[in-house]
């Protein structure tokens, strides 16, 4: 019954991040998570207005890049879950922005 014995006791306090289940700080991933979520909300909110397609498409594109890199370096499932939510919002905003005029629509003759 080796699984019942533990060599080290479990920590009673959680140190580090809210999203880190391994009890280690991940500041870079948390920053990417925050940026991805903020850009996802921005892309979704501005997608409802046809004349804001430049903000929508650029926020979505930048959010997709930051979220993808965050997924690449993330360490825990909680971080990945938040990044997927942000990536979905960014992608939806990006596609709606592209359908309303794109990244350069109306700016370049």
C-alpha positions as a Markdown table, in Angstrom:
| # | Residue | x | y | z |
|---|---|---|---|---|
| 1 | Unk | 0.0 | 0.0 | 0.0 |
| 2 | Unk | 2.6 | 2.5 | -1.1 |
| 3 | Unk | 0.1 | 4.9 | -2.4 |
| 4 | Unk | -1.2 | 5.7 | 1.2 |
| 5 | Unk | 2.2 | 6.9 | 2.4 |
| 6 | Unk | 3.5 | 10.3 | 1.5 |
| 7 | Unk | 7.1 | 11.3 | 1.8 |
| 8 | Unk | 6.3 | 15.0 | 1.9 |
| 9 | Unk | 3.2 | 16.5 | 3.5 |
| 10 | Unk | 0.9 | 18.5 | 1.3 |
| 11 | Unk | 1.2 | 22.3 | 1.6 |
| 12 | Unk | -1.6 | 23.9 | 3.6 |
| 13 | Unk | -1.2 | 27.3 | 2.0 |
| 14 | Unk | -1.3 | 28.0 | -1.6 |
| 15 | Unk | 1.7 | 30.1 | -2.8 |
| 16 | Unk | 1.9 | 31.6 | -6.2 |
| 17 | Unk | -0.9 | 32.2 | -8.6 |
| 18 | Unk | -4.7 | 31.7 | -8.5 |
| 19 | Unk | -4.4 | 29.7 | -11.8 |
| 20 | Unk | -1.4 | 27.6 | -10.9 |
| 21 | Unk | -2.3 | 24.2 | -9.4 |
| 22 | Unk | 1.3 | 23.2 | -9.0 |
| 23 | Unk | 1.9 | 25.9 | -6.3 |
| 24 | Unk | 4.5 | 27.7 | -8.3 |
| 25 | Unk | 4.2 | 31.3 | -9.7 |
| 26 | Unk | 3.8 | 31.7 | -13.4 |
| 27 | Unk | 3.9 | 35.4 | -14.0 |
| 28 | Unk | 4.5 | 35.3 | -17.8 |
| 29 | Unk | 1.6 | 33.0 | -18.4 |
| 30 | Unk | -0.7 | 34.9 | -16.1 |
| 31 | Unk | 0.2 | 38.1 | -18.0 |
| 32 | Unk | -0.5 | 36.5 | -21.3 |
| 33 | Unk | -3.8 | 35.1 | -19.9 |
| 34 | Unk | -4.9 | 38.6 | -18.8 |
| 35 | Unk | -3.9 | 40.2 | -22.1 |
| 36 | Unk | -5.7 | 37.5 | -24.0 |
| 37 | Unk | -8.9 | 37.8 | -22.0 |
| 38 | Unk | -8.9 | 41.6 | -22.2 |
| 39 | Unk | -8.4 | 41.5 | -25.9 |
| 40 | Unk | -11.1 | 38.9 | -26.3 |
| 41 | Unk | -13.6 | 41.0 | -24.5 |
| 42 | Unk | -12.6 | 44.1 | -26.5 |
| 43 | Unk | -12.9 | 42.1 | -29.8 |
| 44 | Unk | -16.3 | 40.8 | -28.8 |
| 45 | Unk | -17.7 | 44.1 | -27.7 |
| 46 | Unk | -16.5 | 46.1 | -30.7 |
| 47 | Unk | -17.7 | 43.3 | -33.1 |
| 48 | Unk | -21.2 | 44.5 | -32.6 |
| 49 | Unk | -20.4 | 47.8 | -34.3 |
| 50 | Unk | -19.7 | 47.6 | -38.1 |
| 51 | Unk | -17.6 | 50.8 | -38.1 |
| 52 | Unk | -15.2 | 49.5 | -35.5 |
| 53 | Unk | -14.0 | 46.6 | -37.6 |
| 54 | Unk | -10.3 | 47.8 | -37.5 |
| 55 | Unk | -10.2 | 47.6 | -33.7 |
| 56 | Unk | -12.1 | 44.3 | -33.7 |
| 57 | Unk | -9.9 | 42.6 | -36.2 |
| 58 | Unk | -6.6 | 43.8 | -34.8 |
| 59 | Unk | -7.6 | 43.1 | -31.2 |
| 60 | Unk | -8.7 | 39.6 | -32.3 |
| 61 | Unk | -5.5 | 38.9 | -34.2 |
| 62 | Unk | -3.2 | 40.1 | -31.4 |
| 63 | Unk | -5.2 | 38.1 | -28.9 |
| 64 | Unk | -4.9 | 35.0 | -31.0 |
| 65 | Unk | -1.1 | 35.4 | -31.1 |
| 66 | Unk | -0.8 | 36.1 | -27.4 |
| 67 | Unk | -3.2 | 33.3 | -26.5 |
| 68 | Unk | -1.4 | 30.8 | -28.7 |
| 69 | Unk | 2.0 | 31.6 | -27.2 |
| 70 | Unk | 0.4 | 31.4 | -23.7 |
| 71 | Unk | -0.9 | 27.9 | -24.6 |
| 72 | Unk | 2.6 | 26.9 | -25.8 |
| 73 | Unk | 4.2 | 27.8 | -22.5 |
| 74 | Unk | 1.4 | 27.1 | -20.0 |
| 75 | Unk | 2.0 | 24.6 | -17.3 |
| 76 | Unk | -1.4 | 23.9 | -15.6 |
| 77 | Unk | -4.9 | 23.1 | -16.7 |
| 78 | Unk | -6.4 | 26.2 | -15.2 |
| 79 | Unk | -4.2 | 28.4 | -17.2 |
| 80 | Unk | -5.0 | 26.5 | -20.4 |
| 81 | Unk | -8.7 | 26.8 | -19.7 |
| 82 | Unk | -8.6 | 30.6 | -19.3 |
| 83 | Unk | -6.5 | 30.8 | -22.4 |
| 84 | Unk | -8.9 | 28.8 | -24.5 |
| 85 | Unk | -11.8 | 31.0 | -23.4 |
| 86 | Unk | -9.8 | 34.1 | -24.4 |
| 87 | Unk | -8.7 | 32.5 | -27.6 |
| 88 | Unk | -12.3 | 31.7 | -28.5 |
| 89 | Unk | -13.4 | 35.2 | -27.9 |
| 90 | Unk | -10.5 | 36.6 | -29.8 |
| 91 | Unk | -11.1 | 34.3 | -32.8 |
| 92 | Unk | -14.8 | 35.1 | -32.9 |
| 93 | Unk | -14.1 | 38.8 | -32.8 |
| 94 | Unk | -11.4 | 38.5 | -35.4 |
| 95 | Unk | -13.7 | 36.6 | -37.8 |
| 96 | Unk | -16.5 | 39.1 | -37.3 |
| 97 | Unk | -14.1 | 42.0 | -37.8 |
| 98 | Unk | -12.8 | 40.4 | -41.0 |
| 99 | Unk | -16.3 | 40.0 | -42.3 |
| 100 | Unk | -17.1 | 43.7 | -41.6 |
| 101 | Unk | -14.1 | 45.1 | -43.4 |
| 102 | Unk | -10.9 | 43.4 | -42.3 |
| 103 | Unk | -7.6 | 44.7 | -41.0 |
| 104 | Unk | -7.1 | 47.5 | -43.5 |
| 105 | Unk | -10.7 | 48.0 | -44.9 |
| 106 | Unk | -11.3 | 51.6 | -45.7 |
| 107 | Unk | -7.8 | 52.7 | -44.8 |
| 108 | Unk | -5.8 | 51.6 | -47.8 |
| 109 | Unk | -7.3 | 52.9 | -51.2 |
